Amino acid sequence: MSNGPRTGLAAISTALLAMSRRLEVRDVLRTIVASARELLDAEYAALGVPDDHGGFAQFVVDGITEEQWRRIGPLPRQHGVLAAMLHQDGPERLADVRKDPRFGGWPPAHPEMSDFLGLPIRDGEEILGALFLANKRGLADKRGAPGGRQGFTDEDEELLSLLAQHAAIALTNARLYERSRELTIAEERSRLAHELHDAVSQKLFSLRLTAQAAAALVDRDPARAKGELHQVAALAAEAADELRAAVTELRPAALDEDGLVATLRNHVRVLDRAHTAHVTFTCDGVRALPATQEEALLRVAQEALHNALRHSGADRVEVTLTRRAAGAVLTVTDNGSGFSPSTVRRAGRHLGLVSMRDRASGVGGRLGVHSEPGTGTTIEMEVPGG
């Protein structure tokens, strides 16, 4: 329940900031509804996102308990006043929604509502949703009017219009974020498929051939068969390590909860256990960075570690993250076979270098690659901070 109307620039600013900080669409919807209800001092608020089948893909309410919502039943359809909000440009303000000719009644458990204010949330020509408020509170008591309600005002309409404009931006950004995350997951799944094919499936193929050889030798040369069985055990252990590492890398990094430093440290710890090479991580005074930079640094670190552990033959890989001015420098160094960057480019095998450079430049950073045959490889990425 609200403690009374919150007015003024500070209240509006708080509501807009709350919306802009959410990334998940569902969280954005809940924040919009709660902010609208509090700012306009309404008893009930709801936001419906339409689907293409005459209903609502999402319908978020505030002011109704979960038990009430459960007893109300299925989500409403696009009809009556709710439908009108999805097909008009401006707000709809009613002294008593029950007396409107478009009103079609409520389910038995639905709370009683009278005065009503609704507004579509638009992104250009697209209707993202519709915001509904009911039962303005406070004004009747202040003016001493016994019973009845004073209803929503012109100022309420203006405030709701402002809120709806910013809600459209926040909701659009949340949708883009979720789409970006979906693409990242698809990219990770594709990478995992290649990883399983290139590493694990080949190990399993070798394991099968070695087991067949052992079976053929059991009767005529038991000593050699025993050696082959030892090799089967070793190959099975390597395949398990490869699979464990691939699955671990598929899991999305918990950057939002843990931050870059903790996420990198945990990632390196798992790789160190999963591979024969010794993998270490050190960090020196790095502060929190903008989210886009932290994600880019993590992805470059993962790609560089992948190359070092799968292709270089290194027995030692070092990951360091150091502070530089307001930004940070990531370095991944291995003592493996190394390569000639120019030869790799000519051969068409980029080892992920193009992707890493794109990630670095995309967040205002730079990527350096230092390697020669026989001298190991160092990948260095610098970001300027925020």
C-alpha positions, 0 to 999 in steps of 0.5 A: 500500500502507498503511504500517500502521493509522492510528488515532485521531481525527486519522486519522478526521477526515482521512478525513471531510474528504477526502470532504467536499471532493470534488464529483464523484461518481466522486471521492467514491467513490474517496475513500471506498474509499481512506479505508476501506482505509487506516483499517481496514488492509485489503488490498483495498476496493471500493464498488459503486453498484447500477443497476436491472438487476441490476448495478452502475452504478459499481464502484470498487476500491482495492488492485488495479492497473489491469492486474489490474482489466483482466484480471478482466473485466466488472463483477460482478453483484448476486449472492451476498455482494455482493447481500446487502450491498444488501438488509440493514441492518447489516454482514456480517463473515466469517472466510472469504468463500470458505466462505460458502454464498452465495459463487459464485466469482471470475474466474480473474484475481481476487486471493485473499480470505479475511476479509471486512467489508461494509456498505451505505451508506444515505440513509434507506431508499435504498441508495446503495451497498455498501462491501466490505473484504477481507484484514485486515492487520497483526494476525496478525504482531503477535500472532505467529500463523504463517499465517492472519489474525486478521480484522476486529474489532468496532472495525472494524465500528464504524469502518466504520459511522461512515465509511459514515454520512459517506460517505452525506452526501458521496455525496448532496451530490456527486449534488446538485452534479452535478444542479445542474451539469446544470441549469445547463448546460441553462439555459445551452443554453436561453439560447444558443438564445434568443441565437442566435435573437435575434441571429445568426439575424436577422443572417443573415436580413439578410445573405441579403436584402442579398446578394439585393439585390446580385445583382439590382443587379449588371447594372443598377447595379454601383455600388449592387451594390458598396455592397450587397456591402460591407454583406454583408461587414459583416453577415457579420463581425457575425454571426461576432462574435455567434456567437463571443460566444455560444459563448464564454459557453456554456463553463462558467467555470473557477471551481474552477481559476482563481477569480473574478477570473481567470475574470471577467478572461478573460471580459471580454477575450473580449467586448472582442474580440468586440464593437465596444464597449470592455469593461474589467475592474478589480479591487481587493484582492478575496480568494477568496470562498465558491464559491456567492458566486463563482458568483453574482457571475459569473452576475450579471456575465454577465447584466449584460454581456449586457444592456449589449452587446445592448440598451443601444447602449453603446460602453463597458462597465466591470466592477469588482470591489472589496473591501468588509469581508470581502466584495466588490462587483461593478459593471457600468456602461455608457454606453448608452441606459439605461431606467426600471426601473419601465417595464421591470417594467410592460412585462413585460421584466425584462432578467434583473433578477429572475434577478440579484436571486434570485442575489444574495439566494440567497447573502446579498447584495443587488442595486442597479439604477441607470438612467434613459433617456439616462444609461446603467446601473449594476448593483451586487451586494454579497456579505458574504463568508464 
